[in-house]
Amino acid sequence: MSHSSPPADQPKANDQPANAGPIVACPQCQQPTHFAPNNPWRPFCSERCQRIDMGAWASEQFRIAGKPGDPQGSEQD
């Protein structure tokens, strides 16, 4: 998925110095970005990608696999 650049007044994660950490692909758009403590959206490249990902979790597009639930319900002693 591709996206447009953040507004000019918004900092970009890629504006970090070359030694700011390893370069990784943004999980949302696959753009290269620094994985470093001074990247406020780590591991994402921008606030936009971070919010898109959070929206996907909130709308249950992503799920974490677990044990199937007990159809009778579970009781604890």
N, CA, C and O atoms as a CHARMM CRD file, in Angstrom:
* protein
*
  308
    1    1 MET  N      0.84100  -1.16100   0.00000 PROA 1      0.00000
    2    1 MET  CA     0.00000   0.00000   0.00000 PROA 1      0.00000
    3    1 MET  C      0.89100   1.23000   0.00000 PROA 1      0.00000
    4    1 MET  O      1.82700   1.30700   0.79600 PROA 1      0.00000
    5    2 SER  N      0.63000   2.16900  -0.85200 PROA 2      0.00000
    6    2 SER  CA     1.44000   3.37800  -0.90000 PROA 2      0.00000
    7    2 SER  C      0.60900   4.54800  -0.40300 PROA 2      0.00000
    8    2 SER  O     -0.61900   4.48100  -0.34100 PROA 2      0.00000
    9    3 HSD  N      1.29500   5.60600  -0.05500 PROA 3      0.00000
   10    3 HSD  CA     0.60300   6.79200   0.41800 PROA 3      0.00000
   11    3 HSD  C      1.41500   8.01000   0.05900 PROA 3      0.00000
   12    3 HSD  O      2.58600   7.90700  -0.30900 PROA 3      0.00000
   13    4 SER  N      0.78800   9.16400   0.16700 PROA 4      0.00000
   14    4 SER  CA     1.49600  10.39800  -0.12200 PROA 4      0.00000
   15    4 SER  C      2.33900  10.79500   1.08000 PROA 4      0.00000
   16    4 SER  O      2.16800  10.26700   2.17900 PROA 4      0.00000
   17    5 SER  N      3.23700  11.71600   0.85800 PROA 5      0.00000
   18    5 SER  CA     4.13200  12.17500   1.91600 PROA 5      0.00000
   19    5 SER  C      3.36400  12.96900   2.96000 PROA 5      0.00000
   20    5 SER  O      2.33100  13.56300   2.65200 PROA 5      0.00000
   21    6 PRO  N      3.86800  12.98700   4.21500 PROA 6      0.00000
   22    6 PRO  CA     3.23900  13.81200   5.24200 PROA 6      0.00000
   23    6 PRO  C      3.35300  15.28900   4.86500 PROA 6      0.00000
   24    6 PRO  O      4.19600  15.64800   4.04300 PROA 6      0.00000
   25    7 PRO  N      2.52000  16.14500   5.45000 PROA 7      0.00000
   26    7 PRO  CA     2.61900  17.57700   5.15800 PROA 7      0.00000
   27    7 PRO  C      4.02800  18.09900   5.42200 PROA 7      0.00000
   28    7 PRO  O      4.76500  17.53900   6.23300 PROA 7      0.00000
   29    8 ALA  N      4.39100  19.16700   4.73500 PROA 8      0.00000
   30    8 ALA  CA     5.74900  19.71200   4.83000 PROA 8      0.00000
   31    8 ALA  C      6.11000  20.12500   6.25300 PROA 8      0.00000
   32    8 ALA  O      7.27600  20.03600   6.63800 PROA 8      0.00000
   33    9 ASP  N      5.12600  20.57700   7.04600 PROA 9      0.00000
   34    9 ASP  CA     5.43100  21.01000   8.40400 PROA 9      0.00000
   35    9 ASP  C      5.51500  19.85100   9.39200 PROA 9      0.00000
   36    9 ASP  O      5.87600  20.05600  10.55100 PROA 9      0.00000
   37   10 GLN  N      5.19000  18.64400   8.95500 PROA 10     0.00000
   38   10 GLN  CA     5.25900  17.46200   9.82400 PROA 10     0.00000
   39   10 GLN  C      6.59800  16.77100   9.60700 PROA 10     0.00000
   40   10 GLN  O      6.98300  16.51200   8.46700 PROA 10     0.00000
   41   11 PRO  N      7.32100  16.46600  10.70100 PROA 11     0.00000
   42   11 PRO  CA     8.60600  15.77800  10.52800 PROA 11     0.00000
   43   11 PRO  C      8.40000  14.38000   9.97600 PROA 11     0.00000
   44   11 PRO  O      7.36000  13.75800  10.19200 PROA 11     0.00000
   45   12 LYS  N      9.39700  13.89700   9.26600 PROA 12     0.00000
   46   12 LYS  CA     9.36700  12.54300   8.72800 PROA 12     0.00000
   47   12 LYS  C     10.40500  11.71100   9.46300 PROA 12     0.00000
   48   12 LYS  O     11.46700  12.21200   9.83100 PROA 12     0.00000
   49   13 ALA  N     10.09500  10.45300   9.67100 PROA 13     0.00000
   50   13 ALA  CA    11.03400   9.56700  10.35800 PROA 13     0.00000
   51   13 ALA  C     12.33600   9.44800   9.58400 PROA 13     0.00000
   52   13 ALA  O     13.38900   9.23300  10.18400 PROA 13     0.00000
   53   14 ASN  N     12.28600   9.58500   8.26800 PROA 14     0.00000
   54   14 ASN  CA    13.48600   9.44600   7.44700 PROA 14     0.00000
   55   14 ASN  C     14.37600  10.68200   7.48600 PROA 14     0.00000
   56   14 ASN  O     15.43500  10.69100   6.85800 PROA 14     0.00000
   57   15 ASP  N     13.97200  11.72500   8.20800 PROA 15     0.00000
   58   15 ASP  CA    14.79300  12.92200   8.34500 PROA 15     0.00000
   59   15 ASP  C     15.86000  12.75900   9.42500 PROA 15     0.00000
   60   15 ASP  O     16.52700  13.73200   9.77700 PROA 15     0.00000
   61   16 GLN  N     16.03200  11.56300   9.95100 PROA 16     0.00000
   62   16 GLN  CA    16.99400  11.28600  11.00800 PROA 16     0.00000
   63   16 GLN  C     18.40500  11.19700  10.41300 PROA 16     0.00000
   64   16 GLN  O     18.55200  10.93600   9.21900 PROA 16     0.00000
   65   17 PRO  N     19.44100  11.41200  11.23200 PROA 17     0.00000
   66   17 PRO  CA    20.81100  11.23300  10.74200 PROA 17     0.00000
   67   17 PRO  C     21.03900   9.79100  10.29400 PROA 17     0.00000
   68   17 PRO  O     20.32600   8.87900  10.71400 PROA 17     0.00000
   69   18 ALA  N     22.02200   9.60100   9.45100 PROA 18     0.00000
   70   18 ALA  CA    22.29800   8.27800   8.87700 PROA 18     0.00000
   71   18 ALA  C     22.58500   7.22900   9.94500 PROA 18     0.00000
   72   18 ALA  O     22.29100   6.05200   9.73200 PROA 18     0.00000
   73   19 ASN  N     23.14400   7.61500  11.07400 PROA 19     0.00000
   74   19 ASN  CA    23.48400   6.64500  12.11700 PROA 19     0.00000
   75   19 ASN  C     22.38000   6.50700  13.16700 PROA 19     0.00000
   76   19 ASN  O     22.65000   6.05100  14.27800 PROA 19     0.00000
   77   20 ALA  N     21.15500   6.88800  12.84400 PROA 20     0.00000
   78   20 ALA  CA    20.05800   6.89600  13.80900 PROA 20     0.00000
   79   20 ALA  C     19.48500   5.51700  14.08600 PROA 20     0.00000
   80   20 ALA  O     18.56800   5.39500  14.89900 PROA 20     0.00000
   81   21 GLY  N     19.97600   4.50100  13.45700 PROA 21     0.00000
   82   21 GLY  CA    19.46000   3.15400  13.68800 PROA 21     0.00000
   83   21 GLY  C     19.29400   2.42600  12.37300 PROA 21     0.00000
   84   21 GLY  O     19.45300   3.01000  11.30100 PROA 21     0.00000
   85   22 PRO  N     18.97400   1.14800  12.46100 PROA 22     0.00000
   86   22 PRO  CA    18.82900   0.37000  11.23000 PROA 22     0.00000
   87   22 PRO  C     17.63500   0.84600  10.40500 PROA 22     0.00000
   88   22 PRO  O     16.66900   1.39500  10.93400 PROA 22     0.00000
   89   23 ILE  N     17.72800   0.62300   9.12200 PROA 23     0.00000
   90   23 ILE  CA    16.63600   0.94600   8.20200 PROA 23     0.00000
   91   23 ILE  C     15.75100  -0.29100   8.09000 PROA 23     0.00000
   92   23 ILE  O     16.23500  -1.39300   7.82700 PROA 23     0.00000
   93   24 VAL  N     14.44100  -0.09400   8.29300 PROA 24     0.00000
   94   24 VAL  CA    13.47400  -1.18300   8.16800 PROA 24     0.00000
   95   24 VAL  C     12.33900  -0.72500   7.26300 PROA 24     0.00000
   96   24 VAL  O     12.18500   0.47000   7.01000 PROA 24     0.00000
   97   25 ALA  N     11.55800  -1.66100   6.78200 PROA 25     0.00000
   98   25 ALA  CA    10.38600  -1.32600   5.97400 PROA 25     0.00000
   99   25 ALA  C      9.22700  -0.98600   6.90400 PROA 25     0.00000
  100   25 ALA  O      8.97000  -1.70500   7.87000 PROA 25     0.00000
  101   26 CYS  N      8.53900   0.09200   6.61700 PROA 26     0.00000
  102   26 CYS  CA     7.34500   0.46500   7.37300 PROA 26     0.00000
  103   26 CYS  C      6.33300  -0.67400   7.23300 PROA 26     0.00000
  104   26 CYS  O      6.06400  -1.11100   6.11400 PROA 26     0.00000
  105   27 PRO  N      5.76600  -1.16500   8.33700 PROA 27     0.00000
  106   27 PRO  CA     4.81500  -2.27400   8.24900 PROA 27     0.00000
  107   27 PRO  C      3.56300  -1.93900   7.44100 PROA 27     0.00000
  108   27 PRO  O      2.88300  -2.84500   6.95800 PROA 27     0.00000
  109   28 GLN  N      3.25200  -0.66300   7.28800 PROA 28     0.00000
  110   28 GLN  CA     2.04000  -0.26700   6.58200 PROA 28     0.00000
  111   28 GLN  C      2.27400  -0.04900   5.09000 PROA 28     0.00000
  112   28 GLN  O      1.55400  -0.61000   4.26400 PROA 28     0.00000
  113   29 CYS  N      3.27300   0.76000   4.73800 PROA 29     0.00000
  114   29 CYS  CA     3.46500   1.14800   3.33100 PROA 29     0.00000
  115   29 CYS  C      4.75000   0.61000   2.70900 PROA 29     0.00000
  116   29 CYS  O      4.97600   0.78400   1.51200 PROA 29     0.00000
  117   30 GLN  N      5.58600  -0.03700   3.50300 PROA 30     0.00000
  118   30 GLN  CA     6.85200  -0.62700   3.05600 PROA 30     0.00000
  119   30 GLN  C      7.92900   0.39500   2.69700 PROA 30     0.00000
  120   30 GLN  O      8.96100   0.00900   2.14700 PROA 30     0.00000
  121   31 GLN  N      7.73200   1.67800   2.98500 PROA 31     0.00000
  122   31 GLN  CA     8.77100   2.68700   2.75800 PROA 31     0.00000
  123   31 GLN  C      9.91800   2.43300   3.73700 PROA 31     0.00000
  124   31 GLN  O      9.66100   2.03200   4.87300 PROA 31     0.00000
  125   32 PRO  N     11.16200   2.65100   3.34000 PROA 32     0.00000
  126   32 PRO  CA    12.27000   2.49600   4.28200 PROA 32     0.00000
  127   32 PRO  C     12.20900   3.58400   5.35800 PROA 32     0.00000
  128   32 PRO  O     11.94600   4.74800   5.05800 PROA 32     0.00000
  129   33 THR  N     12.45200   3.19800   6.59700 PROA 33     0.00000
  130   33 THR  CA    12.41700   4.15100   7.70300 PROA 33     0.00000
  131   33 THR  C     13.40800   3.72200   8.77900 PROA 33     0.00000
  132   33 THR  O     13.75800   2.54600   8.87200 PROA 33     0.00000
  133   34 HSD  N     13.86000   4.67700   9.59100 PROA 34     0.00000
  134   34 HSD  CA    14.80700   4.38200  10.67000 PROA 34     0.00000
  135   34 HSD  C     14.08000   3.75200  11.84700 PROA 34     0.00000
  136   34 HSD  O     13.03800   4.24600  12.27700 PROA 34     0.00000
  137   35 PHE  N     14.62700   2.66800  12.36300 PROA 35     0.00000
  138   35 PHE  CA    14.11400   2.03300  13.57600 PROA 35     0.00000
  139   35 PHE  C     15.01600   2.49200  14.70600 PROA 35     0.00000
  140   35 PHE  O     15.98000   1.81500  15.06100 PROA 35     0.00000
  141   36 ALA  N     14.69500   3.64300  15.26300 PROA 36     0.00000
  142   36 ALA  CA    15.53900   4.25300  16.28600 PROA 36     0.00000
  143   36 ALA  C     14.66700   4.93700  17.33400 PROA 36     0.00000
  144   36 ALA  O     13.53300   5.31300  17.03800 PROA 36     0.00000
  145   37 PRO  N     15.17700   5.10400  18.55300 PROA 37     0.00000
  146   37 PRO  CA    14.39700   5.74700  19.61500 PROA 37     0.00000
  147   37 PRO  C     13.91800   7.15600  19.27000 PROA 37     0.00000
  148   37 PRO  O     12.89400   7.60100  19.78800 PROA 37     0.00000
  149   38 ASN  N     14.64400   7.86200  18.40200 PROA 38     0.00000
  150   38 ASN  CA    14.22100   9.21900  18.05900 PROA 38     0.00000
  151   38 ASN  C     13.20600   9.25500  16.91400 PROA 38     0.00000
  152   38 ASN  O     12.86200  10.33800  16.44100 PROA 38     0.00000
  153   39 ASN  N     12.72300   8.10200  16.46100 PROA 39     0.00000
  154   39 ASN  CA    11.63100   8.04200  15.48600 PROA 39     0.00000
  155   39 ASN  C     10.33700   7.91100  16.29000 PROA 39     0.00000
  156   39 ASN  O     10.06900   6.83700  16.83000 PROA 39     0.00000
  157   40 PRO  N      9.52900   8.96500  16.38700 PROA 40     0.00000
  158   40 PRO  CA     8.33900   8.92300  17.24100 PROA 40     0.00000
  159   40 PRO  C      7.27800   7.92800  16.77900 PROA 40     0.00000
  160   40 PRO  O      6.37200   7.60500  17.54800 PROA 40     0.00000
  161   41 TRP  N      7.36700   7.43500  15.54500 PROA 41     0.00000
  162   41 TRP  CA     6.35600   6.50800  15.01400 PROA 41     0.00000
  163   41 TRP  C      6.90200   5.10800  14.83100 PROA 41     0.00000
  164   41 TRP  O      6.24600   4.26800  14.21700 PROA 41     0.00000
  165   42 ARG  N      8.08200   4.84000  15.34900 PROA 42     0.00000
  166   42 ARG  CA     8.72800   3.54800  15.20300 PROA 42     0.00000
  167   42 ARG  C      7.74700   2.42000  15.47600 PROA 42     0.00000
  168   42 ARG  O      7.08000   2.46900  16.50900 PROA 42     0.00000
  169   43 PRO  N      7.61200   1.43800  14.65400 PROA 43     0.00000
  170   43 PRO  CA     8.38300   1.08800  13.46600 PROA 43     0.00000
  171   43 PRO  C      7.82000   1.68700  12.17900 PROA 43     0.00000
  172   43 PRO  O      8.27100   1.33500  11.08900 PROA 43     0.00000
  173   44 PHE  N      6.83500   2.59100  12.28900 PROA 44     0.00000
  174   44 PHE  CA     6.21000   3.17900  11.10200 PROA 44     0.00000
  175   44 PHE  C      7.01400   4.36700  10.59400 PROA 44     0.00000
  176   44 PHE  O      7.85900   4.90700  11.30800 PROA 44     0.00000
  177   45 CYS  N      6.74400   4.77400   9.34800 PROA 45     0.00000
  178   45 CYS  CA     7.48200   5.89400   8.76000 PROA 45     0.00000
  179   45 CYS  C      6.83200   7.23400   9.07800 PROA 45     0.00000
  180   45 CYS  O      7.48500   8.27300   8.98100 PROA 45     0.00000
  181   46 SER  N      5.55500   7.22700   9.45500 PROA 46     0.00000
  182   46 SER  CA     4.84900   8.47900   9.70200 PROA 46     0.00000
  183   46 SER  C      3.68400   8.25200  10.65300 PROA 46     0.00000
  184   46 SER  O      3.27800   7.12000  10.91600 PROA 46     0.00000
  185   47 GLU  N      3.16300   9.35300  11.15700 PROA 47     0.00000
  186   47 GLU  CA     1.98200   9.28300  12.01800 PROA 47     0.00000
  187   47 GLU  C      0.80300   8.69700  11.24300 PROA 47     0.00000
  188   47 GLU  O     -0.00600   7.95900  11.80600 PROA 47     0.00000
  189   48 ARG  N      0.70500   9.01900   9.96900 PROA 48     0.00000
  190   48 ARG  CA    -0.38800   8.51100   9.13700 PROA 48     0.00000
  191   48 ARG  C     -0.37800   6.98300   9.09700 PROA 48     0.00000
  192   48 ARG  O     -1.41500   6.35400   9.31000 PROA 48     0.00000
  193   49 CYS  N      0.76400   6.39100   8.82900 PROA 49     0.00000
  194   49 CYS  CA     0.85400   4.92600   8.78300 PROA 49     0.00000
  195   49 CYS  C      0.54800   4.32000  10.15200 PROA 49     0.00000
  196   49 CYS  O     -0.10200   3.27800  10.23900 PROA 49     0.00000
  197   50 GLN  N      1.00800   4.96200  11.20600 PROA 50     0.00000
  198   50 GLN  CA     0.73800   4.47300  12.55300 PROA 50     0.00000
  199   50 GLN  C     -0.76800   4.47400  12.83200 PROA 50     0.00000
  200   50 GLN  O     -1.29400   3.52100  13.40700 PROA 50     0.00000
  201   51 ARG  N     -1.45300   5.52900  12.43000 PROA 51     0.00000
  202   51 ARG  CA    -2.89800   5.62200  12.66300 PROA 51     0.00000
  203   51 ARG  C     -3.68600   4.64600  11.79500 PROA 51     0.00000
  204   51 ARG  O     -4.69200   4.09800  12.24700 PROA 51     0.00000
  205   52 ILE  N     -3.25500   4.42300  10.57400 PROA 52     0.00000
  206   52 ILE  CA    -3.91600   3.43100   9.71800 PROA 52     0.00000
  207   52 ILE  C     -3.83400   2.06200  10.37800 PROA 52     0.00000
  208   52 ILE  O     -4.82000   1.32600  10.41500 PROA 52     0.00000
  209   53 ASP  N     -2.66300   1.72200  10.89600 PROA 53     0.00000
  210   53 ASP  CA    -2.48100   0.43100  11.55500 PROA 53     0.00000
  211   53 ASP  C     -3.35500   0.33000  12.80700 PROA 53     0.00000
  212   53 ASP  O     -3.99000  -0.69900  13.03400 PROA 53     0.00000
  213   54 MET  N     -3.39200   1.37800  13.61400 PROA 54     0.00000
  214   54 MET  CA    -4.21800   1.36900  14.82400 PROA 54     0.00000
  215   54 MET  C     -5.69600   1.21500  14.45900 PROA 54     0.00000
  216   54 MET  O     -6.43600   0.51000  15.14500 PROA 54     0.00000
  217   55 GLY  N     -6.12200   1.87300  13.38500 PROA 55     0.00000
  218   55 GLY  CA    -7.50700   1.74400  12.93100 PROA 55     0.00000
  219   55 GLY  C     -7.84100   0.32400  12.51200 PROA 55     0.00000
  220   55 GLY  O     -8.95000  -0.15300  12.75500 PROA 55     0.00000
  221   56 ALA  N     -6.88700  -0.35500  11.88300 PROA 56     0.00000
  222   56 ALA  CA    -7.10600  -1.74400  11.47100 PROA 56     0.00000
  223   56 ALA  C     -7.28100  -2.64200  12.69100 PROA 56     0.00000
  224   56 ALA  O     -8.13200  -3.53200  12.68600 PROA 56     0.00000
  225   57 TRP  N     -6.48300  -2.41800  13.73600 PROA 57     0.00000
  226   57 TRP  CA    -6.65200  -3.19300  14.97100 PROA 57     0.00000
  227   57 TRP  C     -7.99600  -2.86500  15.62000 PROA 57     0.00000
  228   57 TRP  O     -8.70800  -3.76700  16.06000 PROA 57     0.00000
  229   58 ALA  N     -8.34500  -1.58300  15.68000 PROA 58     0.00000
  230   58 ALA  CA    -9.58500  -1.16300  16.33900 PROA 58     0.00000
  231   58 ALA  C    -10.82600  -1.69800  15.63000 PROA 58     0.00000
  232   58 ALA  O    -11.83600  -1.98200  16.27500 PROA 58     0.00000
  233   59 SER  N    -10.75600  -1.83600  14.31000 PROA 59     0.00000
  234   59 SER  CA   -11.90200  -2.35300  13.55700 PROA 59     0.00000
  235   59 SER  C    -11.84500  -3.87100  13.39100 PROA 59     0.00000
  236   59 SER  O    -12.61400  -4.45400  12.62700 PROA 59     0.00000
  237   60 GLU  N    -10.92600  -4.49700  14.11700 PROA 60     0.00000
  238   60 GLU  CA   -10.76900  -5.94900  14.14800 PROA 60     0.00000
  239   60 GLU  C    -10.40800  -6.56400  12.79700 PROA 60     0.00000
  240   60 GLU  O    -10.77500  -7.70300  12.50900 PROA 60     0.00000
  241   61 GLN  N     -9.68300  -5.80200  11.96600 PROA 61     0.00000
  242   61 GLN  CA    -9.14900  -6.36400  10.72600 PROA 61     0.00000
  243   61 GLN  C     -7.99200  -7.30000  11.03400 PROA 61     0.00000
  244   61 GLN  O     -7.71800  -8.22400  10.26800 PROA 61     0.00000
  245   62 PHE  N     -7.30700  -7.06700  12.15700 PROA 62     0.00000
  246   62 PHE  CA    -6.23400  -7.93500  12.61800 PROA 62     0.00000
  247   62 PHE  C     -6.73100  -8.66900  13.85400 PROA 62     0.00000
  248   62 PHE  O     -7.48300  -8.11700  14.65700 PROA 62     0.00000
  249   63 ARG  N     -6.30900  -9.90700  13.99600 PROA 63     0.00000
  250   63 ARG  CA    -6.67200 -10.69000  15.17800 PROA 63     0.00000
  251   63 ARG  C     -5.47100 -11.51200  15.59800 PROA 63     0.00000
  252   63 ARG  O     -4.63500 -11.87700  14.77200 PROA 63     0.00000
  253   64 ILE  N     -5.39300 -11.79700  16.87500 PROA 64     0.00000
  254   64 ILE  CA    -4.34600 -12.66500  17.40100 PROA 64     0.00000
  255   64 ILE  C     -4.97300 -14.02400  17.64500 PROA 64     0.00000
  256   64 ILE  O     -5.98000 -14.13800  18.34400 PROA 64     0.00000
  257   65 ALA  N     -4.37500 -15.04800  17.06900 PROA 65     0.00000
  258   65 ALA  CA    -4.90800 -16.40300  17.21900 PROA 65     0.00000
  259   65 ALA  C     -4.78800 -16.85500  18.66800 PROA 65     0.00000
  260   65 ALA  O     -3.82700 -16.52200  19.36100 PROA 65     0.00000
  261   66 GLY  N     -5.75600 -17.59900  19.09900 PROA 66     0.00000
  262   66 GLY  CA    -5.74600 -18.13600  20.45000 PROA 66     0.00000
  263   66 GLY  C     -6.49100 -19.45200  20.47300 PROA 66     0.00000
  264   66 GLY  O     -6.92800 -19.95100  19.43600 PROA 66     0.00000
  265   67 LYS  N     -6.63200 -20.00400  21.64800 PROA 67     0.00000
  266   67 LYS  CA    -7.37500 -21.25000  21.78700 PROA 67     0.00000
  267   67 LYS  C     -8.85500 -20.97900  21.53500 PROA 67     0.00000
  268   67 LYS  O     -9.36900 -19.92800  21.92000 PROA 67     0.00000
  269   68 PRO  N     -9.53600 -21.91600  20.89600 PROA 68     0.00000
  270   68 PRO  CA   -10.97900 -21.73700  20.70600 PROA 68     0.00000
  271   68 PRO  C    -11.67100 -21.64200  22.06200 PROA 68     0.00000
  272   68 PRO  O    -11.28500 -22.31900  23.01600 PROA 68     0.00000
  273   69 GLY  N    -12.68000 -20.80900  22.13600 PROA 69     0.00000
  274   69 GLY  CA   -13.40900 -20.64800  23.38800 PROA 69     0.00000
  275   69 GLY  C    -14.25700 -21.86800  23.70800 PROA 69     0.00000
  276   69 GLY  O    -14.63900 -22.62200  22.81400 PROA 69     0.00000
  277   70 ASP  N    -14.54300 -22.05300  24.96400 PROA 70     0.00000
  278   70 ASP  CA   -15.39700 -23.14300  25.41800 PROA 70     0.00000
  279   70 ASP  C    -16.84400 -22.76600  25.10600 PROA 70     0.00000
  280   70 ASP  O    -17.33900 -21.77400  25.64100 PROA 70     0.00000
  281   71 PRO  N    -17.53700 -23.53000  24.25500 PROA 71     0.00000
  282   71 PRO  CA   -18.90200 -23.16000  23.87300 PROA 71     0.00000
  283   71 PRO  C    -19.86800 -23.15400  25.06200 PROA 71     0.00000
  284   71 PRO  O    -20.89500 -22.47800  25.00500 PROA 71     0.00000
  285   72 GLN  N    -19.56500 -23.88600  26.13200 PROA 72     0.00000
  286   72 GLN  CA   -20.41500 -23.92500  27.32300 PROA 72     0.00000
  287   72 GLN  C    -20.06800 -22.79600  28.29600 PROA 72     0.00000
  288   72 GLN  O    -20.74000 -22.62500  29.31300 PROA 72     0.00000
  289   73 GLY  N    -19.03800 -22.03900  27.99200 PROA 73     0.00000
  290   73 GLY  CA   -18.55700 -21.02800  28.93000 PROA 73     0.00000
  291   73 GLY  C    -17.59000 -21.68100  29.89700 PROA 73     0.00000
  292   73 GLY  O    -17.61500 -22.89900  30.06900 PROA 73     0.00000
  293   74 SER  N    -16.76500 -20.91200  30.51100 PROA 74     0.00000
  294   74 SER  CA   -15.80400 -21.49300  31.45000 PROA 74     0.00000
  295   74 SER  C    -16.10900 -21.00000  32.84800 PROA 74     0.00000
  296   74 SER  O    -16.43000 -19.83000  33.05800 PROA 74     0.00000
  297   75 GLU  N    -16.00400 -21.90200  33.79200 PROA 75     0.00000
  298   75 GLU  CA   -16.21000 -21.56100  35.19600 PROA 75     0.00000
  299   75 GLU  C    -14.90300 -21.78600  35.93300 PROA 75     0.00000
  300   75 GLU  O    -14.20000 -22.76500  35.68500 PROA 75     0.00000
  301   76 GLN  N    -14.58800 -20.88600  36.82600 PROA 76     0.00000
  302   76 GLN  CA   -13.38000 -21.03000  37.62200 PROA 76     0.00000
  303   76 GLN  C    -13.76800 -21.38800  39.04200 PROA 76     0.00000
  304   76 GLN  O    -14.77000 -20.89600  39.56000 PROA 76     0.00000
  305   77 ASP  N    -12.98100 -22.24200  39.67100 PROA 77     0.00000
  306   77 ASP  CA   -13.24800 -22.62400  41.06700 PROA 77     0.00000
  307   77 ASP  C    -12.77500 -21.56100  42.00800 PROA 77     0.00000
  308   77 ASP  O    -12.91400 -21.70500  43.22200 PROA 77     0.00000
